[in-house]
Amino acid sequence: MTTVQAPSTRSAGAVLGLVAGRTAAYAGVCVLVVFFALPLLWLVLTPFSPTPSYRATLSGFTLDNFDNLLSNPQTWPSIRNSLYLATGSSVLVITLAALAAYALSRVRIPGRDQLLYALLLLSSIVTGTAAMVPIFLMLFQLGLIDRQVGVVLVLSGGLLPAAVFMLKDFVDSIPRSYEESARVFGASPSQILRHIVLPVIRPGMATVGVWALVQVWGNFLVPYVLLSNPSKQPAAVVMYTFYDAGGQPNFALISTFALVYSIPVVVLYLFVNRRYGFAFQGGIKG
């Protein structure tokens, strides 16, 4: 006679434990999604609300907030200043990082890797308020205080070590046989760099360019300290002036300006991602 055995208590407990674990994981993911989605929801809804506040609600629909923002005399000059600082810093970082990455990859320098890691470590530690006093004194001696070119140099210098570190992986992935073949046909070092190296590391340059632009686009401390003329300050600094005498925020201007201010970065990200994609290491192996 055949008997049917009931599932063991241990198997049932394992199943319950698995279900409980997955439920807890899904609940944690939902909490994280809500945590990160609420600020984005506020950014999208509040500019169109007739009564904007710190709550992410849309009680009605209006475009008056955009009219008030566009009529503000600080809006367009500050965005133009942000474009100048971000574009100048990105171009400078990409150019110098590509040249330095190629040199560090191809030239045998004693302690090369240790030097690169040291620069990356120092650039990560000595940042923000810790470096502003010596930076301010140095720019004061050079006569670059309240000049946008000084801000571009400071921001570019802080981003260069990480940019060189990222681009060096792309240059390392280029087989040396490519360059040797070009030398056989009489190509000069500048031609090798322009026609072989730069086209191959173009995705890395695009990644570094967007990364540098985002870092400069939202930077507040450096331009706030080094630029005293309101006409030269970027949007990240001007946005902090949308408060009344009592320190209360003007939610209409802040939310609308934040939405307008984020559009160029999002458009650039989508364009670069569609054209080149984002990668943090080279794809050619020799």
Phi, psi and omega per residue, in radians:
M1 nan 2.255 -3.082
T2 -1.567 2.315 3.119
T3 -1.937 2.459 3.113
V4 -1.684 2.124 -3.120
Q5 -1.568 2.376 3.091
A6 -1.265 2.638 3.101
P7 -0.998 2.477 -3.115
S8 -1.196 2.688 3.106
T9 -1.092 -0.578 -3.134
R10 -1.152 -0.731 3.131
S11 -1.150 -0.726 3.116
A12 -1.105 -0.691 3.109
G13 -1.145 -0.639 3.116
A14 -1.145 -0.710 3.117
V15 -1.124 -0.774 3.120
L16 -1.099 -0.693 3.100
G17 -1.117 -0.698 3.114
L18 -1.122 -0.765 3.123
V19 -1.111 -0.744 3.131
A20 -1.120 -0.696 3.127
G21 -1.116 -0.769 3.126
R22 -1.166 -0.665 3.108
T23 -1.091 -0.772 3.116
A24 -1.120 -0.673 3.125
A25 -1.139 -0.784 3.118
Y26 -1.124 -0.674 3.096
A27 -1.117 -0.712 3.091
G28 -1.109 -0.703 3.098
V29 -1.118 -0.714 3.127
C30 -1.105 -0.715 3.111
V31 -1.107 -0.742 3.109
L32 -1.120 -0.706 3.122
V33 -1.088 -0.780 3.123
V34 -1.133 -0.699 -3.126
F35 -1.061 -0.742 -3.121
F36 -1.492 -0.395 -3.101
A37 -1.423 -0.490 -3.098
L38 -1.051 -0.809 3.084
P39 -1.074 -0.664 3.103
L40 -1.172 -0.668 3.098
L41 -1.123 -0.717 3.080
W42 -1.091 -0.716 -3.119
L43 -1.124 -0.604 -3.091
V44 -1.443 -0.657 -3.019
L45 -1.542 -0.707 -2.982
T46 -1.078 -0.685 -3.137
P47 -1.052 -0.365 -3.106
F48 -1.778 0.122 -3.103
S49 -1.595 2.383 3.086
P50 -1.171 -0.476 3.132
T51 -2.199 1.295 -3.104
P52 -1.185 2.502 3.114
S53 -2.618 -2.929 3.125
Y54 -1.353 -0.115 3.110
R55 -1.546 2.507 3.131
A56 -1.522 1.298 3.134
T57 -2.268 2.737 3.116
L58 -2.207 1.585 3.119
S59 -1.680 1.431 -3.063
G60 1.752 -3.075 -3.123
F61 -2.511 2.314 3.139
T62 -2.675 2.689 3.057
L63 -1.970 0.198 -3.133
D64 -1.127 -0.550 3.132
N65 -1.100 -0.646 3.100
F66 -1.228 -0.631 3.076
D67 -1.109 -0.734 3.110
N68 -1.137 -0.665 3.140
L69 -1.189 -0.801 -3.107
L70 -1.190 -0.441 3.086
S71 -1.468 -0.137 3.093
N72 -1.265 2.225 -3.067
P73 -1.177 -0.229 -3.110
Q74 -1.603 -0.184 -2.983
T75 -1.146 -1.113 -3.035
W76 -1.195 -0.702 3.061
P77 -1.044 -0.676 -3.128
S78 -1.204 -0.678 3.089
I79 -1.161 -0.674 3.079
R80 -1.099 -0.692 3.089
N81 -1.138 -0.681 3.100
S82 -1.112 -0.721 3.097
L83 -1.090 -0.704 -3.141
Y84 -1.134 -0.850 -3.117
L85 -1.138 -0.778 -3.092
A86 -1.198 -0.783 -3.132
T87 -1.162 -0.796 3.130
G88 -1.066 -0.765 3.136
S89 -1.164 -0.716 -3.128
S90 -1.121 -0.793 3.135
V91 -1.099 -0.749 -3.139
L92 -1.153 -0.725 3.140
V93 -1.148 -0.774 -3.134
I94 -1.095 -0.784 -3.095
T95 -1.124 -0.910 -3.100
L96 -1.209 -0.640 -3.138
A97 -1.176 -0.676 3.126
A98 -1.131 -0.770 3.128
L99 -1.151 -0.764 -3.128
A100 -1.188 -0.678 3.135
A101 -1.129 -0.695 3.117
Y102 -1.153 -0.724 3.135
A103 -1.153 -0.776 -3.134
L104 -1.190 -0.473 -3.140
S105 -1.394 -0.585 -3.015
R106 -1.798 -0.422 -3.111
V107 -1.707 2.285 3.132
R108 -1.463 1.833 -3.139
I109 -2.006 2.246 3.099
P110 -1.012 2.263 3.141
G111 1.265 0.456 -3.086
R112 -1.086 -0.904 -3.104
D113 -1.152 -0.674 3.118
Q114 -1.123 -0.666 3.106
L115 -1.120 -0.737 -3.133
L116 -1.142 -0.757 3.116
Y117 -1.162 -0.610 3.115
A118 -1.157 -0.754 3.104
L119 -1.104 -0.722 3.125
L120 -1.130 -0.706 3.135
L121 -1.168 -0.766 -3.132
L122 -1.161 -0.667 3.123
S123 -1.168 -0.436 3.112
S124 -1.460 -0.488 -3.087
I125 -1.568 -0.893 -3.062
V126 -1.529 1.391 -3.137
T127 -2.384 3.007 3.027
G128 1.089 -2.362 -3.068
T129 -1.145 -0.465 -3.118
A130 -1.144 -0.470 -3.079
A131 -1.884 -0.069 -3.012
M132 -1.218 -0.619 -3.122
V133 -1.139 -0.929 3.101
P134 -1.110 -0.603 3.109
I135 -1.139 -0.736 3.122
F136 -1.091 -0.772 3.136
L137 -1.132 -0.692 -3.140
M138 -1.143 -0.776 3.125
L139 -1.207 -0.550 3.078
F140 -1.114 -0.729 3.115
Q141 -1.189 -0.516 3.120
L142 -1.521 -0.077 -3.134
G143 1.273 0.542 -3.093
L144 -1.932 0.183 3.073
I145 -1.240 2.434 -3.121
D146 1.095 0.569 3.043
R147 -2.249 2.311 -3.068
Q148 -1.158 -0.507 3.118
V149 -1.137 -0.558 3.067
G150 -1.154 -0.686 3.095
V151 -1.138 -0.701 3.113
V152 -1.074 -0.752 -3.136
L153 -1.147 -0.721 -3.135
V154 -1.151 -0.833 -3.135
L155 -1.135 -0.699 3.126
S156 -1.140 -0.722 3.122
G157 -1.086 -0.619 3.115
G158 -1.270 -0.451 -3.105
L159 -1.622 -0.306 -3.030
L160 -1.060 -0.827 -3.101
P161 -0.982 -0.805 3.130
A162 -1.162 -0.637 3.120
A163 -1.155 -0.736 3.091
V164 -1.094 -0.721 3.141
F165 -1.066 -0.718 -3.133
M166 -1.249 -0.755 -3.085
L167 -1.270 -0.437 3.141
K168 -1.085 -0.591 3.093
D169 -1.107 -0.645 3.112
F170 -1.183 -0.746 -3.135
V171 -1.179 -0.666 3.124
D172 -1.087 -0.462 -3.105
S173 -1.392 -0.161 3.135
I174 -1.418 2.085 3.120
P175 -1.058 2.415 3.121
R176 -1.150 -0.347 3.129
S177 -1.101 -0.511 3.084
Y178 -1.054 -0.833 -3.116
E179 -1.226 -0.652 3.129
E180 -1.133 -0.681 3.096
S181 -1.137 -0.673 3.116
A182 -1.165 -0.647 3.109
R183 -1.161 -0.607 3.112
V184 -1.066 -0.612 3.131
F185 -1.545 0.203 3.011
G186 1.520 0.322 3.136
A187 -1.299 2.434 3.107
S188 -1.438 2.872 3.110
P189 -0.999 -0.677 3.122
S190 -1.163 -0.642 3.095
Q191 -1.197 -0.655 3.093
I192 -1.107 -0.759 3.134
L193 -1.139 -0.728 -3.049
R194 -1.335 -0.669 -2.998
H195 -1.772 -0.270 -3.102
I196 -2.055 -0.931 -3.025
V197 -1.259 -0.924 -3.055
L198 -1.089 -0.732 3.088
P199 -1.081 -0.588 -3.113
V200 -1.278 -0.664 -3.098
I201 -1.604 0.238 -3.116
R202 -1.027 -0.732 3.072
P203 -1.048 -0.659 3.089
G204 -1.170 -0.669 3.098
M205 -1.133 -0.660 3.098
A206 -1.147 -0.722 3.108
T207 -1.094 -0.806 3.140
V208 -1.141 -0.666 -3.141
G209 -1.096 -0.802 3.123
V210 -1.165 -0.721 3.118
W211 -1.066 -0.789 3.128
A212 -1.142 -0.720 -3.137
L213 -1.108 -0.713 3.130
V214 -1.145 -0.697 3.135
Q215 -1.098 -0.706 -3.135
V216 -1.357 -0.642 -3.062
W217 -1.032 -0.676 -3.118
G218 -1.764 0.154 -3.104
N219 -1.299 2.271 -3.123
F220 -1.921 -0.751 -2.963
L221 -1.131 -0.864 -3.036
V222 -1.098 -0.931 3.115
P223 -1.159 -0.505 3.131
Y224 -1.156 -0.652 -3.116
V225 -1.419 -0.679 -2.993
L226 -1.602 -0.261 -3.130
L227 -2.046 2.001 3.131
S228 -1.721 -0.341 3.134
N229 -1.409 2.090 -3.124
P230 -1.042 -0.476 -3.134
S231 -1.252 -0.240 -3.139
K232 -1.827 -0.090 -3.064
Q233 -1.384 2.487 3.135
P234 -1.365 3.081 -3.082
A235 -1.149 -0.546 3.132
A236 -1.082 -0.515 3.102
V237 -1.514 -0.735 -3.112
V238 -1.104 -0.547 -3.125
M239 -1.051 -0.516 -3.134
Y240 -1.353 -0.047 3.070
T241 -1.599 -0.055 -3.138
F242 -1.463 0.929 3.074
Y243 -2.281 2.610 3.127
D244 -1.477 -3.087 -3.076
A245 -1.112 -0.461 3.132
G246 -1.522 0.046 3.135
G247 1.491 0.162 3.125
Q248 -1.479 2.343 -3.107
P249 -1.286 2.538 3.010
N250 -1.567 1.626 -3.028
F251 -1.083 -0.548 -3.129
A252 -1.101 -0.873 -3.121
L253 -1.260 -0.717 -3.085
I254 -1.128 -0.842 -3.106
S255 -1.158 -0.723 -3.127
T256 -1.195 -0.740 3.126
F257 -1.143 -0.670 3.120
A258 -1.099 -0.692 3.122
L259 -1.173 -0.821 3.122
V260 -1.113 -0.664 -3.080
Y261 -1.204 -0.482 -3.117
S262 -1.486 -0.268 -3.070
I263 -1.084 -0.832 -3.122
P264 -1.019 -0.695 -3.123
V265 -1.179 -0.728 3.127
V266 -1.123 -0.753 3.126
V267 -1.098 -0.751 3.120
L268 -1.111 -0.728 3.122
Y269 -1.068 -0.806 -3.129
L270 -1.126 -0.693 -3.140
F271 -1.132 -0.848 -3.106
V272 -1.171 -0.683 3.132
N273 -1.132 -0.634 3.125
R274 -1.294 -0.627 -3.055
R275 -1.433 -0.789 -3.028
Y276 -2.083 -0.484 -2.974
G277 1.378 2.904 -3.132
F278 -1.962 2.246 3.119
A279 -2.530 2.654 -3.112
F280 -2.087 0.240 3.018
Q281 -2.753 2.753 -3.084
G282 -1.256 2.776 -3.076
G283 -1.971 -0.026 -3.122
I284 -1.731 2.261 3.086
K285 -2.132 2.196 -3.119
G286 -1.707 nan nan
